[in-house]
């Protein structure tokens, strides 16, 4: 079964920058024929998930799903993958939960990603990745003292990336991120941010990738953030692996998974934990203190997935889980916090799909 990059979420605005990702943002699943570690060690979006990035890690992934009995990353000097492009999408419903003071929140979240990879030569791979997340928040009561703190939020991230084989088992990756995060009617120019990522990964055997990356991005009306991005993918038993880079395309989560991949089966399962951060520009408001202000939504999630490889290039993942330690905040247009609240744990249910071509 597949393995992959860090999520769109990491680029995802670090949830689309989070990761999403988020924007955009941003781990995806990649075919055993993908030339990783060149494609794998890089962080997108992430989750990510400021979104990602998604997440955004916001954030898009290079993904070519496949059902294979023996999955391993290939060296850059091996046969190029037949599907260098990938399109992914997903939907997650976050069920209603209390935000205190008799108020409740729920959300519908939609994700999209695209990646394209070009092998320049046996030592260099160039990738373009894009991630998008649309969050539709639903409220009752007056959370944080406002009837509708924020509504329709768009998170988008674009990442360019170059991976270079610096030794037979080492790959260095460098990339730049351009992202936008804001409500539908927010000023686009005030919703921009960006940054870059660098990583180094070591593949001592076909069953292991170890590395570390550093993601640095600006934040809307806040100081830039710099975070380490661990890269771990270890096939520690015949049908088991632990990974920080195993996610469906367009996933908003940045974290770690333990997966069971039965030999010869098209179905696999995983348990994981992930982080999301969305920071975005608000549009004009009748509440003066948050007019053109900033919203933030940060949370953790524990979840399970059931994946199915319909064909070597088409894959679906069903996700179910629980969001916890979720914090919401509202800030002025200059980044001064006006109010904040905690959200009770709430259930998640979603589905993701991807096509490689």
C-alpha positions as CSV (number, residue, x, y, z in Angstrom):
1,X,0.0,0.0,0.0
2,X,0.9,3.6,-0.4
3,X,3.0,6.0,1.5
4,X,3.6,9.7,0.9
5,X,4.5,13.3,1.6
6,X,3.6,15.5,4.4
7,X,0.1,16.8,4.2
8,X,-1.2,19.6,2.2
9,X,-2.2,20.8,5.5
10,X,1.3,21.7,6.6
11,X,1.5,24.1,3.8
12,X,-2.1,24.5,4.7
13,X,-1.4,27.6,6.4
14,X,0.4,25.6,8.8
15,X,-2.9,24.2,8.8
16,X,-3.0,25.1,5.5
17,X,0.3,26.4,7.4
18,X,0.3,23.8,9.7
19,X,0.5,22.4,8.7
20,X,-3.0,22.9,5.6
21,X,-1.3,22.9,5.4
22,X,-3.7,24.8,6.0
23,X,-3.4,25.8,3.1
24,X,-3.4,24.7,2.0
25,X,-1.6,23.1,4.2
26,X,-0.3,20.5,4.7
27,X,0.7,13.4,3.9
28,X,-0.4,11.7,0.9
29,X,-0.2,8.2,-0.3
30,X,2.3,7.5,-3.0
31,X,2.8,4.6,-5.3
32,X,5.7,2.1,-4.7
33,X,7.0,3.5,-7.9
34,X,7.3,7.0,-6.7
35,X,10.9,8.2,-6.6
36,X,11.0,8.8,-2.9
37,X,12.7,10.0,-0.8
38,X,12.9,12.8,-3.3
39,X,9.1,13.3,-3.2
40,X,8.5,12.2,0.4
41,X,10.7,14.2,2.7
42,X,9.3,17.5,1.7
43,X,6.6,19.1,3.8
44,X,3.7,20.7,2.1
45,X,0.9,21.7,3.8
46,X,0.0,20.4,6.5
47,X,-1.1,19.7,7.4
48,X,-1.1,21.1,8.0
49,X,-2.7,22.8,7.8
50,X,-2.5,29.1,8.4
51,X,-4.4,26.6,7.8
52,X,-2.3,23.1,6.8
53,X,-2.4,24.0,6.0
54,X,-3.5,23.2,6.1
55,X,-2.7,22.7,6.2
56,X,-2.6,24.4,5.7
57,X,0.9,21.0,6.2
58,X,-2.0,23.2,5.3
59,X,-1.2,21.9,2.4
60,X,-1.3,19.4,-2.1
61,X,0.7,16.4,-2.4
62,X,2.6,14.3,-4.8
63,X,0.6,11.2,-4.8
64,X,0.2,8.1,-6.9
65,X,-1.9,5.6,-4.9
66,X,-1.4,2.0,-5.5
67,X,-2.2,-1.4,-4.1
68,X,1.1,-3.2,-3.9
69,X,2.3,-6.1,-1.8
70,X,5.7,-4.6,-1.1
71,X,5.8,-0.8,-0.8
72,X,9.2,0.8,-0.8
73,X,10.6,4.2,-1.8
74,X,12.7,4.1,-5.0
75,X,15.9,5.9,-5.6
76,X,16.0,8.8,-8.0
77,X,18.0,6.8,-10.5
78,X,15.4,4.1,-10.8
79,X,12.5,4.0,-13.3
80,X,10.5,7.2,-13.3
81,X,6.9,6.8,-12.0
82,X,4.3,6.4,-14.7
83,X,1.9,8.8,-12.9
84,X,3.8,12.1,-12.1
85,X,0.6,14.0,-11.4
86,X,-2.1,13.7,-8.7
87,X,-5.5,15.2,-7.9
88,X,-7.0,14.7,-4.5
89,X,-10.2,15.9,-2.7
90,X,-11.9,15.3,0.6
91,X,-14.7,16.3,3.0
92,X,-14.9,16.3,6.8
93,X,-17.9,17.0,9.0
94,X,-17.1,18.3,12.5
95,X,-20.1,17.6,14.6
96,X,-21.6,20.2,17.0
97,X,-19.9,20.9,20.3
98,X,-20.2,23.5,23.0
99,X,-18.1,26.6,23.0
100,X,-19.3,27.7,26.4
101,X,-21.9,30.2,27.6
102,X,-24.7,28.1,26.0
103,X,-23.1,28.4,22.5
104,X,-22.3,25.6,20.0
105,X,-20.1,25.3,16.8
106,X,-20.0,22.7,14.0
107,X,-18.2,22.9,10.7
108,X,-18.1,21.4,7.2
109,X,-14.7,21.3,5.6
110,X,-13.9,20.7,1.9
111,X,-10.4,20.0,0.6
112,X,-8.6,19.8,-2.8
113,X,-5.1,19.2,-3.9
114,X,-3.0,19.0,-7.0
115,X,0.6,18.0,-7.5
116,X,2.9,17.6,-10.5
117,X,6.4,16.3,-10.4
118,X,9.2,16.4,-13.0
119,X,12.4,14.4,-12.8
120,X,15.1,16.7,-14.3
121,X,17.8,14.0,-14.0
122,X,18.8,11.1,-11.8
123,X,19.7,13.6,-9.0
124,X,17.1,16.3,-9.2
125,X,13.3,16.4,-8.9
126,X,11.1,19.5,-9.3
127,X,7.6,19.6,-7.9
128,X,4.6,22.0,-8.0
129,X,1.9,21.5,-5.3
130,X,-1.3,23.3,-4.7
131,X,-3.8,22.9,-1.9
132,X,-7.2,24.4,-1.1
133,X,-9.6,24.2,1.9
134,X,-13.0,25.7,2.3
135,X,-14.4,25.8,5.9
136,X,-18.1,26.5,6.5
137,X,-18.7,27.2,10.2
138,X,-22.1,26.9,11.8
139,X,-22.9,28.7,15.1
140,X,-25.6,28.9,17.7
141,X,-25.7,31.4,20.6
142,X,-23.0,34.1,20.9
143,X,-19.6,32.4,21.2
144,X,-16.9,34.9,22.1
145,X,-19.6,37.5,22.5
146,X,-20.4,37.6,18.7
147,X,-23.3,35.9,17.0
148,X,-21.3,34.7,14.0
149,X,-17.6,35.0,14.7
150,X,-16.6,33.8,11.2
151,X,-18.4,32.0,8.4
152,X,-17.0,30.9,5.1
153,X,-13.2,30.7,5.2
154,X,-10.9,30.0,2.2
155,X,-7.4,28.7,2.6
156,X,-5.1,28.3,-0.5
157,X,-1.4,27.5,-0.8
158,X,1.0,27.1,-3.7
159,X,4.4,25.5,-3.2
160,X,7.4,25.0,-5.4
161,X,10.0,22.5,-4.4
162,X,13.3,21.1,-5.5
163,X,14.7,17.8,-4.2
164,X,18.4,17.0,-4.8
165,X,20.1,13.7,-4.1
166,X,23.3,14.7,-2.3
167,X,24.5,11.2,-1.6
168,X,23.4,7.7,-2.5
169,X,21.0,7.5,0.5
170,X,20.5,11.3,1.3
171,X,18.1,13.8,-0.3
172,X,17.9,17.5,0.5
173,X,14.7,19.4,-0.3
174,X,14.1,23.2,-0.6
175,X,10.8,24.9,-1.3
176,X,8.9,28.2,-1.2
177,X,5.3,28.7,-0.1
178,X,2.8,31.4,-1.2
179,X,-0.5,31.3,0.6
180,X,-3.8,33.1,1.2
181,X,-6.2,32.6,4.1
182,X,-9.4,34.7,4.7
183,X,-13.1,34.8,4.8
184,X,-14.8,35.0,1.4
185,X,-15.2,38.8,1.5
186,X,-12.0,39.6,3.3
187,X,-9.4,41.8,1.6
188,X,-7.2,39.5,-0.4
189,X,-4.1,41.7,0.0
190,X,-4.4,41.5,3.8
191,X,-4.9,37.7,3.7
192,X,-1.5,36.8,2.2
193,X,1.5,35.1,3.8
194,X,4.4,32.9,2.8
195,X,7.6,31.3,3.7
196,X,9.8,28.3,2.9
197,X,10.9,24.9,3.9
198,X,14.2,22.9,3.9
199,X,14.7,19.3,4.8
200,X,17.2,16.5,4.7
201,X,16.2,12.8,4.6
202,X,18.2,9.6,4.9
203,X,17.1,6.2,3.6
204,X,19.3,3.6,5.2
205,X,17.1,0.8,3.8
206,X,14.1,0.3,1.5
207,X,11.9,0.1,4.7
208,X,13.0,3.3,6.4
209,X,13.1,7.0,5.8
210,X,14.4,9.3,8.6
211,X,14.8,13.1,8.3
212,X,14.2,16.5,9.7
213,X,12.8,19.7,8.1
214,X,12.4,23.3,9.2
215,X,9.3,25.2,8.1
216,X,9.3,29.0,8.4
217,X,6.2,31.1,7.5
218,X,4.9,34.5,8.2
219,X,1.6,34.8,9.9
220,X,-1.3,37.2,9.4
221,X,-0.8,40.0,12.0
222,X,1.6,37.9,14.1
223,X,5.3,37.1,14.3
224,X,6.7,34.6,11.8
225,X,6.7,31.0,13.1
226,X,9.5,28.4,12.7
227,X,8.8,24.8,13.5
228,X,10.7,21.5,13.1
229,X,9.1,18.9,10.8
230,X,10.1,15.4,11.6
231,X,10.2,12.9,8.7
232,X,9.7,9.3,9.8
233,X,8.5,6.3,7.7
234,X,9.4,2.9,9.1
235,X,8.1,-0.4,7.8
236,X,8.9,-2.1,11.1
237,X,7.1,-5.4,10.4
238,X,5.8,-7.2,7.3
239,X,2.3,-5.6,7.5
240,X,2.9,-2.7,9.8
241,X,4.4,0.8,9.5
242,X,4.7,4.0,11.6
243,X,4.9,7.2,9.6
244,X,4.7,11.0,9.8
245,X,4.3,11.2,6.0
246,X,1.4,8.8,5.4
247,X,-1.8,10.7,4.7
248,X,-4.5,10.9,2.0
249,X,-4.0,13.7,-0.5
250,X,-5.5,16.9,0.7
251,X,-5.5,15.7,4.3
252,X,-5.5,18.6,6.8
253,X,-3.7,16.8,9.6
254,X,-0.1,16.9,10.5
255,X,1.0,14.1,12.9
256,X,1.9,10.5,13.1
257,X,0.1,7.2,12.0
258,X,0.5,3.6,12.8
259,X,-0.9,1.5,9.9
260,X,-1.8,-2.1,9.2
261,X,-1.4,-3.0,5.6
262,X,-2.4,-6.7,5.0
263,X,-0.3,-8.3,2.4
264,X,-2.1,-8.8,-0.9
265,X,-5.1,-6.8,0.3
266,X,-6.6,-3.6,-1.3
267,X,-7.8,-2.5,2.2
268,X,-5.7,-1.1,4.9
269,X,-6.3,0.6,8.3
270,X,-4.5,3.2,10.4
271,X,-4.7,5.0,13.8
272,X,-3.2,8.5,14.1
273,X,-3.1,11.8,15.9
274,X,-2.7,15.1,14.1
275,X,-2.6,18.9,14.6
276,X,-4.3,21.7,12.7
277,X,-3.9,25.4,12.7
278,X,-6.0,27.9,10.7
279,X,-5.2,31.6,11.0
280,X,-7.1,33.8,8.6
281,X,-8.3,37.4,7.8
282,X,-11.9,38.3,8.7
283,X,-14.1,40.4,6.5
284,X,-15.9,43.6,7.5
285,X,-18.1,43.2,10.6
286,X,-20.7,45.2,12.5
287,X,-18.6,44.5,15.6
288,X,-16.0,47.2,15.5
289,X,-13.4,45.4,17.4
290,X,-13.1,42.5,14.9
291,X,-13.8,44.5,11.7
292,X,-11.2,43.2,9.2
293,X,-9.7,41.4,12.1
294,X,-8.1,37.9,12.4
295,X,-9.6,34.5,13.3
296,X,-7.8,31.5,14.5
297,X,-8.8,27.9,14.9
298,X,-6.3,25.5,16.4
299,X,-7.0,21.8,17.4
300,X,-5.7,18.3,17.8
301,X,-7.5,15.2,16.5
302,X,-7.3,11.4,17.1
303,X,-8.6,9.4,14.3
304,X,-8.7,6.1,12.4
305,X,-8.9,5.5,8.7
306,X,-9.9,2.7,6.4
307,X,-8.3,2.9,3.0
308,X,-9.2,1.1,-0.3
309,X,-7.2,1.0,-3.5
310,X,-9.8,0.7,-6.1
311,X,-7.2,0.6,-8.9
312,X,-3.4,1.2,-8.9
313,X,-4.1,4.9,-9.4
314,X,-7.5,5.5,-7.6
315,X,-7.8,5.4,-3.8
316,X,-10.4,6.2,-1.2
317,X,-10.0,6.8,2.6
318,X,-12.8,7.0,5.1
319,X,-11.9,8.9,8.3
320,X,-13.5,8.9,11.7
321,X,-12.3,10.4,14.9
322,X,-12.4,13.0,17.6
323,X,-11.3,16.6,17.8
324,X,-10.0,17.8,21.1
325,X,-8.1,20.7,22.7
326,X,-9.7,23.0,20.1
327,X,-9.2,26.7,20.7
328,X,-10.9,29.6,18.8
329,X,-9.9,33.2,19.0
330,X,-10.8,36.6,17.6
331,X,-8.3,39.5,17.1
332,X,-8.4,43.1,15.9
333,X,-7.1,44.1,12.5
334,X,-3.7,44.6,14.1
335,X,-3.5,41.2,15.9
336,X,-4.6,42.1,19.4
337,X,-6.8,39.4,20.9
338,X,-10.3,40.4,21.6
339,X,-11.8,37.1,22.9
340,X,-11.1,33.4,22.9
341,X,-12.9,30.1,23.9
342,X,-12.3,26.4,24.1
343,X,-14.5,23.9,22.2
344,X,-15.6,20.7,23.7
345,X,-14.3,17.4,22.1
346,X,-16.4,16.6,19.1
347,X,-16.7,13.8,16.5
348,X,-15.3,13.8,13.0
349,X,-16.4,11.9,9.9
350,X,-15.0,12.3,6.5
351,X,-13.9,10.8,3.2
352,X,-10.9,11.5,0.9
353,X,-10.1,10.3,-2.6
354,X,-7.2,10.6,-5.0
355,X,-6.4,9.9,-8.7
356,X,-2.9,9.6,-10.1
357,X,-2.2,10.1,-13.8
